[in-house]
Amino acid sequence: MNDRPINNRAWLFVLPVLVFVLFSSLLPMMTVVNYSFQDTMGQNNFFWNGIAWFQNLLDPSTDIGGRFGNALLRNLIFSLVVLFIEVPLGIAVAICIPRHGWKVGATLVMIALPLLIPWNVVGTIWQIFARADIGLLGAALTRMGIHYNDTQDPTSAWATIVVMDVWHWTGMVALLAYAGLKSIPDAFYQAARIDGAGRWSVFRNIELPKLQKVLVIAVLLRFMESFMIYTEPATVTGGGPGEATSFLSLDLVKIALGQVDLGNAAALSLVYNLITLSICWVFFTVMTQLDQRKDL
Amino acid sequence: MATITLDGIAHAYDGSPHGADLQDMRRYALKPINHVWQNGRAYALLGPSGCGKTTLLNIISGLVIPSDGRLLFDEQDVTRLPTERRNIAQVFQFPVIYDTMTVAENLAFPLRNRGVEKQAIARRVDEIAGLLDLRPVLNRRARGLTADAKQKISLGRGLVRADVSAVLFDEPLTVIDPALKWELRSKLKAVHQALDMLMIYVTHDQVEAMTFADQVVVMNDGRVLQIGTPADLFERPAHSFVGYFIGSPGMNFLPATIAGRTAHVGDVRFDLSASYPQTPNSAAVQLGFRPDYATVLDRSAGTGIPVTLRRIEDLGRRRLARVALGAYELVATLPPEVELSGDTALLQVAPGHLHVYVDDHRIEGQSVEGQPLEGQPA
């Protein structure tokens, strides 16, 4: 069946990686799993608690269940809004990037700049930028008579966080889309001109289909990152006003580190993790399957 | 449909200003060309890679705007008109298909963009699909098909508009399987006869050019060297490059001096069928003849020019002899019945098939009474 030689010593080469993965993710993860099935009365004495934490978490009538449901909804809305803005905008930006000459380098560096800023710095920049009293954006909006205050008004807080994320990450979608556009041979554009296709038709029939593969990657990366967002809202709004921008990650930190409620926090982080994983898996599978169905 | 006129068309890619000094020819990817492409005929642009043939094609389609000269479609000057307003079709080297559309939608695309009526589109798409054997896959999505089928779709999109001034092909069979090349080539020829369009076909393959075209334009180094029927190119190459490039193997060339009806190559005399005027001493004079019209015979045959046999190549259908005349290597045909003994042999060349080239250009001799002028089989 298989004539390739089998050499079990090859496992030795895999061993360092296994050890690394063990310490970097498997063991910490197992601690969390451990906490999620146990409870404690203090003094570091733990006892078996079965699946009670999970039952609590998934039951909307409990306090933790209600918080979880609301935060999850906020996360999903945030990810969807951000994807719907960043992907089309990124494609549009990519189409406008020059293809030749010194302008290419200049534009690409400008677009990549926000990607190079550490996340908490992004948060700090925007926290100051958005302040209604001294921030350039906040003060300017207030002067123009627009009601804006990201620490008191939920709409302002949401708008600030969404705009910040768009500013931070559209560049990545644009860079990916630009790479995809660059790989389309000139002959396609020439043929389209000869066939009399308009600009929209070129986009619809040539560019968009050829971009499909990079866009799958862009959407996956943007979804994962936006669904797990923590640093920027933590710095800008701290989850407020009230609970308005409390995403799952912020809530998790409050429960785990603020309330030291290890059981609930462990159950929440496991479910959170599973949701991210399964949404990505479903999305990726569906997109690659669609790609392979040639007869469609 | 139209007649296309190239009026002094030339192009330099570094963007020479309009009407720049044409003397500095080295900068020109395409040297000035005057030519008329007749309506309804099939032309081939033949030449090695980088000779400027694709540039010329792109100038006609408008993808490249020439730095000099005028381009006329019938009487209309289209030199600066953008591609989409020129009413021209072009098929590229690699298949260009619209991934998300079916084959039928692909074929209909150029018509739909021009607002042709639905039923007319359906009729035309069906006709073209029939010509190219695409009917069975019309409703399949185009991206799942083989490279051959994709290129057929590209060809079909080029042919689908009935009113185009010309259909241009840029080496369209490069990606096609050799076995299918024959089939598609003859299909294109048939399509040309069925549709009566002006077609210009760029290729570096002489067989492709010869089988497709009524008229072949041979180019080298940005210059048109000869325009003629396949027979013209073979029998009377106007330029030594044409002699060398057309035919397999290419023409033999020997440096010679010409005196009236005799050519001298070293001490050896060749009789010519026509009389040639005195050539200037500074000019490089060459005698050229095709291996197909030169035969090698055994030395017992009597008449002929003594040559040294280097080796024999058996091509199955015919045999070629590589021989040496003094310092010069020549190729000639070895007739099937001839058996050579020893390594010297005799070379015979039909006088009517000897051509004289002065500075690479063929010159016509003056006919001698009672003799066929040149190149005609006796």
Interface residues (C-beta under 8 A of the other chain):
Chain A: P185 A187 F188 Q190 A191 R193 I194 D195 G196 A197 G198 S201 N205 I206 P209 K210 K294 D295 L296
Chain B: S61 L63 P82 T83 E84 I88 A89 Q90 F92 Q93 F94 V96 Y98 D99 T100 M101 F109 P110 N113 R114 R140 R141 R143 G144 S154 R157
